[in-house]
Amino acid sequence: MKKKQKIVFGKLNLLRNDQLNFDKKIKIGFIGGGPNSFIGYTHRLASRFDNRFETVAGVFSRNKEKSMEFGLSLGLDPQRCYNDYKIMAEKESKRSDGIEAVGIMTPSGDHYKIARSFAENKVHVICDKPLTANIKDAEALEKIVKKNNIIFALTHNYSAYPMLREAKELVSKNKIGKVKLINVEYPQGYTVAVKKKDEKNILKWRLDKKMSGPSMILSEIGTHAYHLLRYVTGLEVKEVSAEVSSLSEEITVDDNAFLTLRLNNKARGSIWVSSAATGGENGLKIRVYGTKGAVEWFQDDPNYIKFTLLNKPTQLVTRASNNVSNLSLKSSRVAAGHPEGFFEAFANIYTEFAESIHAFKKQKNLNLIHPNIEDGVKGIKFIYAAKKSSNLNSKWIKV
């Protein structure tokens, strides 16, 4: 092994140990994500990755027996297995050992009322995306979070991949020059074979605009693509021209969106998100082109980025390798050459959420790396602007 590579490994461990300062575990409860829920399993696993949280309570079903049974399987005290989030918020707030944080993974239409119940009891919140189903709830929740002075994290987990963060650093340090073009793609194919008779059984709450918002595809994955664009480039979308539609003759909700964007630095961008791309799995990709170079990241191969300088051959930069940034190294858990992916990225959000809570307790300055309530509000406003544009025959709409 090369000596220089050993130094990188040591630096990786030093940065990780510095981040994991072994403060007292934070007591956390969960709302949603019961048996057979992949996202529930993901949240709970992510919270345990760096030993920062202790799960002590939860609502895992509205059915009391089911919630109890699942909570007991997680090793919880039966008295802290609830089936109503209001009762949980009330009882936990009265306990001397009550929860300090709550993770919410229910349909987005329920996020506002659940988050509000806990925020008003001074419980920190980490919530699945999108923030809410409508702008009114999003703005109201932002006011409640700020009024009660709590930490709020949103699980746009793709922004926590180490090499995605390396792409962000390359852009922020002007390595590719002034950003001119951005493209984000997220093609999935999970609705292609859905028949009309099966739509309700498969898509469930996604068919209800009160739960899912004005566009299923923009709520499901459009907000991820939008956040990724903002996160990597540091730019904001000023205007959007969109076509949001259903390409399926069987389902009644939007399954495809083409979005053209005007950015605040006069750059141009495009987002394509779809659940109608036959054979598509999770082909999330972002490409950023500047005056001096370009950078590209593809989730199917997340441990690498392509970095190209003007008139130079494309470089393949590997995770945890020589010369990657500290931000990228801090987000890595294993040495270069070993695969690292989705769960680890999700865990980064949880660990950064924990770090924010500990800094808040110690009255230290908060350096929020994780997505927050403001990111969530911007995401909802973007959905509504894009849908409005589509309804007006792709008219340019200000965000």
Rosetta blueprint (number, residue, H / E / L):
1 M L
2 K L
3 K H
4 K H
5 Q H
6 K H
7 I H
8 V H
9 F H
10 G H
11 K H
12 L H
13 N H
14 L H
15 L H
16 R H
17 N H
18 D H
19 Q H
20 L L
21 N L
22 F L
23 D L
24 K L
25 K L
26 I E
27 K E
28 I E
29 G E
30 F E
31 I E
32 G E
33 G L
34 G L
35 P L
36 N L
37 S L
38 F H
39 I H
40 G H
41 Y H
42 T H
43 H H
44 R H
45 L H
46 A H
47 S H
48 R H
49 F L
50 D L
51 N L
52 R L
53 F E
54 E E
55 T E
56 V E
57 A E
58 G E
59 V E
60 F L
61 S L
62 R L
63 N L
64 K H
65 E H
66 K H
67 S H
68 M H
69 E H
70 F H
71 G H
72 L H
73 S H
74 L L
75 G L
76 L L
77 D L
78 P H
79 Q H
80 R H
81 C E
82 Y E
83 N L
84 D L
85 Y H
86 K H
87 I H
88 M H
89 A H
90 E H
91 K H
92 E H
93 S H
94 K H
95 R L
96 S L
97 D L
98 G L
99 I L
100 E L
101 A E
102 V E
103 G E
104 I E
105 M E
106 T L
107 P L
108 S H
109 G H
110 D H
111 H H
112 Y H
113 K H
114 I H
115 A H
116 R H
117 S H
118 F H
119 A H
120 E L
121 N L
122 K L
123 V L
124 H E
125 V E
126 I E
127 C E
128 D L
129 K L
130 P L
131 L L
132 T L
133 A L
134 N L
135 I H
136 K H
137 D H
138 A H
139 E H
140 A H
141 L H
142 E H
143 K H
144 I H
145 V H
146 K H
147 K H
148 N L
149 N L
150 I L
151 I L
152 F E
153 A E
154 L E
155 T L
156 H L
157 N H
158 Y H
159 S H
160 A H
161 Y L
162 P H
163 M H
164 L H
165 R H
166 E H
167 A H
168 K H
169 E H
170 L H
171 V H
172 S H
173 K L
174 N L
175 K L
176 I L
177 G L
178 K L
179 V E
180 K E
181 L E
182 I E
183 N E
184 V E
185 E E
186 Y E
187 P E
188 Q L
189 G L
190 Y L
191 T L
192 V L
193 A L
194 V L
195 K L
196 K H
197 K H
198 D H
199 E H
200 K H
201 N H
202 I H
203 L H
204 K H
205 W H
206 R H
207 L H
208 D L
209 K H
210 K H
211 M H
212 S H
213 G L
214 P L
215 S L
216 M H
217 I H
218 L H
219 S H
220 E H
221 I H
222 G H
223 T H
224 H H
225 A H
226 Y H
227 H H
228 L H
229 L H
230 R H
231 Y H
232 V H
233 T H
234 G L
235 L L
236 E L
237 V E
238 K E
239 E E
240 V E
241 S E
242 A E
243 E E
244 V E
245 S E
246 S L
247 L L
248 S L
249 E L
250 E L
251 I L
252 T L
253 V L
254 D L
255 D L
256 N E
257 A E
258 F E
259 L E
260 T E
261 L E
262 R E
263 L E
264 N L
265 N L
266 K L
267 A L
268 R E
269 G E
270 S E
271 I E
272 W E
273 V E
274 S E
275 S L
276 A L
277 A L
278 T L
279 G L
280 G L
281 E L
282 N L
283 G L
284 L L
285 K E
286 I E
287 R E
288 V E
289 Y E
290 G E
291 T L
292 K L
293 G E
294 A E
295 V E
296 E E
297 W E
298 F E
299 Q L
300 D L
301 D L
302 P L
303 N L
304 Y E
305 I E
306 K E
307 F E
308 T E
309 L E
310 L L
311 N L
312 K L
313 P L
314 T L
315 Q E
316 L E
317 V E
318 T E
319 R L
320 A L
321 S L
322 N L
323 N L
324 V L
325 S L
326 N H
327 L H
328 S H
329 L H
330 K H
331 S L
332 S L
333 R L
334 V L
335 A L
336 A L
337 G L
338 H L
339 P L
340 E L
341 G L
342 F H
343 F H
344 E H
345 A H
346 F H
347 A H
348 N H
349 I H
350 Y H
351 T H
352 E H
353 F H
354 A H
355 E H
356 S H
357 I H
358 H H
359 A H
360 F H
361 K H
362 K L
363 Q L
364 K L
365 N L
366 L L
367 N L
368 L L
369 I L
370 H L
371 P L
372 N L
373 I H
374 E H
375 D H
376 G H
377 V H
378 K H
379 G H
380 I H
381 K H
382 F H
383 I H
384 Y H
385 A H
386 A H
387 K H
388 K H
389 S H
390 S H
391 N H
392 L L
393 N L
394 S L
395 K L
396 W L
397 I E
398 K E
399 V L
